[in-house]
Amino acid sequence: MMRTRIFHASNRTTADRCAGAIAWLFAASVSVIATIAHAQYAENFGAYRVRYNALPTEQLLSDVAQAYGIVRSQQLGLVNIAVQRSADGDASAPIRATLNGTATSLSGQRVELKFREIAEDGAVYYIAQFPISAPDTYRFDISITPESATSPYALKFSQDFVAD
């Protein structure tokens, strides 16, 4: 399993600076995930590029998780998806989409994913939490309909979750 660590920025003294730092850290975590996942965790669907990742929520900083209402736990996973319009195979502008799907463990536990949109600083991404029982492998079947598309695209991938 690929592990991503997110580092704290220096402490801030005002609520505004703290909120800004938390927003930046979460955006940075998504950016780090997308950057690391560039080659292995991206799929092209015609004029769209979908970047995706799934990780245990315990890997998020507590301040970041709290700011976005994400519960940190060894028993919860987070799937993160960003949809971009692509030009000549290169990803460009982020776009909105409608997503729904499932996460299914090898043991057959199936969970409906409830995505929520996060839009900030020119980025649009979708996250969904789901229960995990590590070690296990989860298969994701996600239907993605970009805002200007007439039909959905099917994203299918698997992710291993290991016990720490």
N, C-alpha and C positions, 0 to 999 in steps of 0.2 A: 504494500500500500504506500502511496506517495503521501508524505507528511508535509504539511505546510505550517510554518510557525509565523505568528504575527507578533511584532515587537511593539512595546509601549513607546509613545512619544513622551517627551518630558512633561512633568506635571504642570498644569495650568492653574492660575489663581482665580480666574473669574469663570462664572457659569457659561458665558458666551464662548470663551476660548476653549473651555472643556468640551462643550457641545460641538464646536467646530473640529476639535481634535478627534473626537469620537467619530464624527461623520467621515473625516479624512481617513482614519484608521480602517473603518469598515470598507470604504471605497478602495483603499490601498489593499486590503485583504482580498477583495474581489479582483482587483487588478493583478495582484500576485498570483492568485489562483488561475486567472485567465492567461497570464504570461507563462506560467509553468505548464499549463495545459495546452499551450498553443499547438504543438505538434500532435500530442496524443489525445487531447480532449476537445477537438473541434471537428465539426462536420459541415460540409457544404450541401445546401439544398437549393439548386438553381441560383437565384439572385441573392440568396441569404447564407450567412455563416452563423452557425450556432456553436457557442462555446459553453462547456458544461463541466461540472465537477461535483463530487459528493464526498463529504468528510464528516467525521464525528464532531458534534458541536463543542465538545470539550477542547478542541483545538483553537477556538476563538478566544480572544481576550475577554475577560468578564465585563469590562466596561463597554466594549463593542457589542457583545451579546445583549447586555441589558438595554442599551440604547435602541436596539432594534427588536426587542421583545423575543429574543432567541434564548431558549433554555439551554445552558451548558450541561452536558451529561455524557457519560460513557454509553448510555443506553439510547441516545438520540443522534440521528444523522441529519445532515443538511444537504440538500441538493440545490445547486446554484446554476442558473442558466441565463445567458445573455444572447440576444438575437441581434445580428447586424446585417445591414444591407451590404452586399459585397460588389465590388467593381473589379473586373479582370482578376478574380480569385483572391483579391486582397480585401479584408474586412474594413469597413468604413463606419458609417453612421449607425449608432444604436437605434433600434426601432422597438415599438411596443408590439406585443403579441398576446394571444390567448393560449394558455397552457393548461393541460390536465393530463393526469397519468397515474401510474402505479409504481410501487417498489415492491419486489417480491424476493424473499429470501430463498436460498436453496432448499430449506425445509418446508417451503410452501406458504409461509406467512405473507399475505398480500395486504398492502396498505394503499389506500387512495391518497394521492399527494394533493395538498391544498396549497397552491402557489399564491404568493402575494408579490405585488410589484413594488420595487424600490426604484425611484427615479430621483437622481440628484447629480449635480455637477456634470451634466451632459451624458450621464450613464443611465441605462435602464437595464435592470436585471430582475430576475424572479427567483425567489427562494421558497423552499418548502421543508419543514421538519418532518421526520418520521422515526418510529422506534426501530432500534437495531439491537441485535443480540450477537455480539462479537465473541468469537470469530465466526464470520459468515460472509457469504458473497450475496450481493443484492443485484437483481436485474431490474433495470428501469425501462419502462415503456411509456414514452411521453409524446403526446400529440401537441404540435406547435403550429398555430396559425398566425403568421405575421399580419400586422394591421392592414396591409394592402394586398394580401394574398386571398385567393378565392377558395383554396382548399388547404387542409392541414398537412404537415409533414410529420413523419413518424421517426422519432429519435429513440434508439434502443442502445443501451450500454450496460455494462456490469461494473461493479466496484467491490473490491475486497475490503472488509473492515476487520481489523485485528484487535485482539485484546491487549491492553497495556499491562 
